Amino acid sequence: MQCAKVTASRGQLLDPAAAEWASIRGESVKMSATPLANQPSEYIKASRDEKQVGKVRDLTVQTVHNGSDIFFRLSWEDATNNVETTDITTFVDGCGIAIPIKGGDPPIDEMGSKDYPVNAWFWRADYEDGTARNTFAKGLGTTEFSKDSPIQAKATWQNGTWAVVFARALAVPEQKDEAVQLAEGSAVKIGFAVWEGSNGERAGVKSFSKEWLDLTVEA
Amino acid sequence: MAALTEEEKQRQKEQRAKELAAEAKSQKAKLKECERQIAMVFDLNKCLGCQTCVVACKTLWTRDEGMEYMWWATVNTQPGKGTPKDWEQMGGGFRGEEPRPGNLPTTREFGEAWEFNYEEVFFGGKGNTVHLQPKGNPDWGPNWDEDQGGGQYPNSFYFYLPRICNHCTEPACLDACPRNAIYKRPEDGIVVISEERCKGYRFCVEACPYKKIYYNLARNIAQKCISCYPRIEEGVPPACAWQCPGRMRFVGFLDNEQGPIYKLVKQWKVALPLHGDRGTKANVYYIPPISPPRFDASGNIDESKPRIPTEYLKYLFGEEVEAALATLQAEMAKTKAGGKSELMDTLIVYEWKTLFGPFRTDPATLQRPKA
């Protein structure tokens, strides 16, 4: 996956409907159910059918940077836009990006490891418009949410398709332990996840890219 | 090095899944560890159904935004649908060691907090023409089927069943949480949820067979009865127990052999967990209700059959309920005949504060923190 350098502002690229995105090649990412066998809860294993997990199987990812900020635009088909938790029984849509913080090849289906933590950018349809959370994990069930998030996100749902743009400064030196540091020329591993609210997906119950993809930030 | 075959990869994955499961199990075991266990015994023969415990809990703990529909302590009429509606049919708990899938109840099934027409009646000048009533014609509430009960006249029957979180020894909620946000306090076994770790995923709500975990929609966290641990830490009994006019709630450590809890549960075996078959080892125990005899078809009293069908009590409290009822009746007969019964004395509670084990401090004597 190539993150090309463009000349456009954060304000322009943060809009999922911006004309700038039309010319950026999208990479199609095959998504799979997260393996139930890895769930850190015997209850989740016993109460779910893996065949029903991970409703969203096709994700399109576009990425660019402008020298100071990096952008990811994730889009997928979804007939139901679940944007609000209206009752105990309802869940909202969401998506995320995972990148190992210190490189290495930590297991993607275990949310990193003690030695190789993973930084995950997390957007949920009920978050305040424009915001996303910064999280980091050192293995299953260990995800922590950072106090401050350096990530912005904007989303649209139109004609049965979600489009979510994440934006972040390439380097966030004030969060060196909690967030991946990027720069022109960086080569990192990257993974994706989507939660389908109407399918009761939350936590580790989601669809994800089973293997790390290679991301190169063009110089 | 030769690439792994598919079969080898699969085997590695399975091996890794086993390691992860073992790791998760040992983490869960740590979260369940406790030196002592606080337990409660509710004497159903003394419950008046007055809802004072319910209101004591409500006013103390669940008045904030998002908690409107929460009643951590409830009292329902049995037989009945209870709260949330039909909770006994919602699954959860364990079958053997295997977790049993459960449902998420809706706020409607719990019984939403009703709005009343106070404005209209008290301040709108319609005090003489309009009744004070809930707005929007609700068709369910947390105590909707009060006093309906079961059976046919002249053998109709009912009794009250107060419920709180059971602070289980094997909490299904704790096991279900993928974030290890739920734990038993090491000093007293009270089950609590860390509001920092909880992210509102609600697997605990699904897994609890008693449906005593509530999801706060305003804060996106799960909340539940905390056995009034800030009171417990000051030697004060939980509010539901302290306020109970029927004096039917015993509180204490399960392992204190001199205390009433140990005597009722372990020694006399007359206090039983509700739906023990759900496998969570609940720490609230119930003295089953003794009922008068039935009338037969010709209207005569049939001493051989109790008004509350024993089968129904077995459904609630297990097979052991028969022996418990027999013991209670035998001891009662002893006192009727002028004899003495330690069990009856324990249940009568001559000294109010003996209900509360080591937690006998009057909360009114404590200094309140400044707001």
Contacts between the chains, C-beta under 8 A, distances in Angstrom:
chain1	res1	chain2	res2	distance
A	35	B	13	7.6
A	35	B	17	7.3
A	37	B	13	7.5
A	37	B	14	7.4
A	37	B	17	3.7
A	37	B	20	7.8
A	37	B	21	7.8
A	38	B	16	7.9
A	38	B	17	6.0
A	38	B	20	5.7
A	39	B	178	6.6
A	40	B	20	7.3
A	40	B	24	4.8
A	40	B	178	5.0
A	40	B	180	7.7
A	41	B	24	7.3
A	41	B	175	6.9
A	41	B	176	5.4
A	41	B	177	6.6
A	41	B	178	4.5
A	41	B	203	6.2
A	42	B	21	7.6
A	42	B	24	7.5
A	42	B	25	7.8
A	42	B	99	5.3
A	42	B	175	5.9
A	42	B	176	7.9
A	43	B	99	4.3
A	43	B	172	6.9
A	43	B	175	5.8
A	43	B	176	3.5
A	43	B	203	5.8
A	43	B	206	7.3
A	43	B	207	4.7
A	44	B	176	7.0
A	44	B	178	6.3
A	44	B	203	6.1
A	45	B	99	7.9
A	46	B	98	5.9
A	46	B	99	4.3
A	46	B	100	7.4
A	46	B	101	6.5
A	47	B	99	6.8
A	47	B	101	3.8
A	47	B	102	7.3
A	47	B	206	6.7
A	47	B	207	7.8
A	85	B	200	7.9
A	85	B	217	5.9
A	85	B	220	7.1
A	87	B	106	5.2
A	87	B	107	5.6
A	87	B	108	7.7
A	87	B	217	7.6
A	88	B	104	5.3
A	88	B	105	6.3
A	88	B	106	5.9
A	88	B	107	5.9
A	88	B	110	8.0
A	88	B	202	6.7
A	88	B	205	6.5
A	88	B	215	4.6
A	88	B	217	7.5
A	89	B	104	4.7
A	89	B	105	7.8
A	89	B	106	5.5
A	107	B	16	8.0
A	110	B	20	7.2
A	140	B	20	6.5
A	140	B	24	7.6
A	140	B	178	7.7
A	141	B	24	7.4
A	141	B	178	5.3
A	141	B	179	5.7
A	141	B	180	6.0
A	143	B	179	7.4
A	145	B	199	8.0
A	202	B	201	4.9
A	202	B	202	7.6
A	203	B	178	5.0
A	203	B	179	7.4
A	203	B	199	7.3
A	203	B	201	4.6
A	203	B	203	7.4
A	204	B	178	5.8
